């Protein structure tokens, strides 16, 4: 269903590009900037985030990933365990040392992941006006690589949209725009500030292993206006317990326009498939968010397991 929708929208995306073509290609952090909204993170804000820790309880926001994890087509991944040079013997050395190693084969964008600034662009132009012809390389991006992203330590805000809509699983195609974001925040008694990481809880991740077809076929999520609202607030990253964070089916005849607004136009990172269920259960609406992603040199994305600390 999703693939057909994307193919059907391809021509419309090309036609819509002029509507997006404001002068977003110049970063306010200068022509050489490669980290975007991570610039909002300052030592003062990190110290303030640390003050949010009251109980010491931690929450793993990443999910286990394996060959059966549904992913955006054609992505897949598998883990292979080997015992190099140990077949048919008692191990290595007189102390008979044995060990396991693992190989991961597949796509990085499976499971819980962070989209870097080299992931989504507009007509082959990416964050800070970087043209793919100038920085794209099959062996790794020359700019905007995931390895350039500094540690993300910030105040985290969870918006429980399932509670807002009074449901366990928010329906696919439900868009979160300014009205919904502000009302949900007000109901929870929190505000969104510059330098925050904002996560949405929708219950969508609960479909994994139960209804994978529905999980992959659409999702509730951030709308175009909502994306502009959050970037105007100066957030560092936006995440959700969904595979793509933005609403699908899309609001208009465009394709991943929210990704373009966040990544290419504002340098705001996207955190997909965040496990927010326990945070929502505990009403953990404000917390310390900590992420140090694998730094694949020149990589576009990283599998991640951020931690929320309350």
C-alpha positions, -999 to +999 in steps of 0.1 A: +000+000+000+027+024+010+049+017-020+020+023-044+012+056-026+048+067-030+050+059-067+017+077-072+031+108-055+064+109-073+054+133-100+035+155-075+067+158-055+086+172-084+058+197-091+058+207-054+095+216-051+090+252-061+066+256-031+095+245-009+121+266-026+126+293+000+162+302+008+167+274+032+200+265+018+221+288+040+225+276+076+224+303+104+254+286+118+275+294+088+285+279+054+307+251+068+282+239+094+275+201+093+257+195+126+226+216+123+203+218+153+229+200+175+244+235+178+215+243+202+231+220+227+253+240+251+271+231+284+245+251+302+216+232+287+233+199+294+237+208+330+200+219+331+190+185+316+210+167+343+190+185+369+159+167+357+172+134+371+152+128+403+147+090+406+176+076+386+152+054+366+164+047+331+144+039+299+159+022+268+143+039+239+157+015+213+141-018+203+158-051+197+166-056+160+167-088+140+159-104+107+122-103+115+120-066+122+097-049+097+114-021+078+108+004+050+112-016+018+136-029+006+155-026+039+164-057+059+191-069+083+205-102+097+230-112+123+255-141+117+274-156+146+308-172+138+337-189+157+367-180+136+394-207+135+378-228+162+360-255+143+371-290+153+395-280+181+395-271+218+401-234+213+432-211+211+462-216+232+469-239+262+440-223+281+416-233+253+402-198+248+371-198+226+350-169+214+320-158+193+321-130+167+292-115+148+286-101+114+257-078+105+246-078+069+220-054+057+207-019+059+214+005+087+179+020+086+162-008+104+146-006+138+155+023+161+175+047+141+186+083+137+184+100+104+214+122+097+214+154+077+226+137+046+195+115+044+167+136+029+170+165+005+151+185-021+161+177-057+195+165-046+202+195-024+207+188+013+213+206+045+232+239+042+229+239+004+251+208-001+246+193-035+249+155-037+272+157-067+297+175-044+295+153-013+280+120-022+302+090-026+294+053-026+321+047+001+307+074+024+294+109+024+321+136+023+300+159+043+270+155+067+281+120+078+266+105+109+300+105+124+299+143+126+270+144+150+281+152+185+267+135+216+231+146+220+224+153+257+193+174+262+160+180+279+136+154+265+099+160+262+074+132+256+040+141+241+016+112+248-007+115+217-024+082+225-036+098+258-045+130+239-067+110+215-079+087+243-069+055+225-042+028+228-031+032+192-035+064+173-050+058+138-028+059+108-031+092+088-036+113+120-015+144+117+000+163+147+002+199+139+004+231+160-030+227+176-025+191+186+010+197+198+001+227+219-030+211+234-011+178+243+017+198+259-007+219+279-027+189+291+006+174+304+019+206+319+050+208+298+064+234+274+087+229+244+119+249+245+149+256+224+174+227+226+148+201+234+144+166+220+107+160+214+092+125+213+057+114+203+040+084+219+013+069+197+012+032+206+021+023+170+052+003+180+028-021+198+018-034+164+052-050+158+048-088+157+011-085+159+001-067+128+033-060+108+013-053+076-006-025+093+026-012+110+044-009+077+013+004+057+010+038+073+013+057+106+001+086+127+027+114+130+040+149+126+023+170+100+039+197+078+027+226+099+037+208+130+072+203+117+075+240+110+062+248+144+088+225+162+117+238+141+106+274+149+110+264+186+146+253+179+143+217+189+174+194+183+155+163+172+120+149+168+112+112+173+083+089+177+073+053+182+067+049+145+089+039+115+090+073+099+079+099+125+057+118+100+021+111+091+014+085+064-007+087+042+008+121+036-013+152+041-007+165+006+005+151-027+041+153-015+065+126-004+083+128+030+079+166+031+082+166+069+116+149+065+127+176+041+116+204+065+133+188+095+165+175+080+173+196+049+158+229+058+165+231+095+191+205+104+168+189+129+174+152+135+148+124+132+146+095+157+125+066+144+110+036+162+116+050+197+102+027+224+082+053+244+057+029+260+073+028+295+078+065+296+042+071+287+031+046+313+051+064+340+039+098+327+076+107+321+069+138+302+102+155+310+135+138+313+172+138+305+179+125+270+212+109+262+224+096+228+259+087+216+253+070+182+276+046+164+299+069+143+299+051+110+323+073+089+304+090+061+272+071+071+237+084+065+220+069+095+227+049+127+209+023+146+205+037+181+195+030+217+191+064+233+184+065+271+158+086+289+167+093+326+143+106+352 
